[in-house]
Amino acid sequence: MSHYQICVSGAASGETVKTAHDLAYRVGAAIARDHQTLITGATVGLPWYAAQGAKSEGGLSIGFSPAATYREHVHSYRLPTKEFDYINFTGMEYVGRDVHLVRSSDAVITVGGRMGSLHEFSTAIESNKVCAVLLGSGGLADFIPTLTTRIHTPHKADILFDTDPDRLVQQVIAVLNQKYADFREEIEDKGDWPKRNG
């Protein structure tokens, strides 16, 4: 039973898709192996590789589409469907979709990334979400340490950084376990939360 919704944010196209697709795949796989739910922007590129990784481990993959309908998702936006167990058709185009995606997440992991990922990262920071960055994946991810040094960033000290996908996912889950400790204890007593190590 999965209980955290972990978003993987990353570039839909560009150089980091070529250089970091395996890293994104490994992040998605690590999320699924821990029985958490992967959520993405139901798009191509790095989020799509993360979704493939999650499905390779039998995990749950949910997409948040900018489109309003399945038809629009496929024909107008030309986005994938196969790797998703469910797609939320937001009808909010990309900018609105990003906000809905992040606000529906417990944590956001940035892999690579361009301006859209920056929007998701800044929304996550402002929303006090658990934020994690896969260093070495290029693009925005490798620029975030400089960005947060030069621009005042709320909760900067709480941003998680690592170069290893599996370690980073485990750090995210550990922080979420701590963040929701009181809630977990409350619903574990009712049998609504799976009792697991950690």
Secondary structure, 3 states (H helix, E strand, C coil): CCCCEEEEEECCCCHHHHHHHHHHHHHHHHHHHCCCEEEECCCCCHHHHHHHHHHHCCCEEEEEECCCCHHHHHHHCCCCCCCCCEEEECCCHHHHHHHHHHHCCCEEEEECCCHHHHHHHHHHHHCCCEEEEECCCCHHHHHHHHHHHHCCCCCHHHCEEECCHHHHHHHHHHHHHHHCHHHHHHHHCCCCCCCCCC
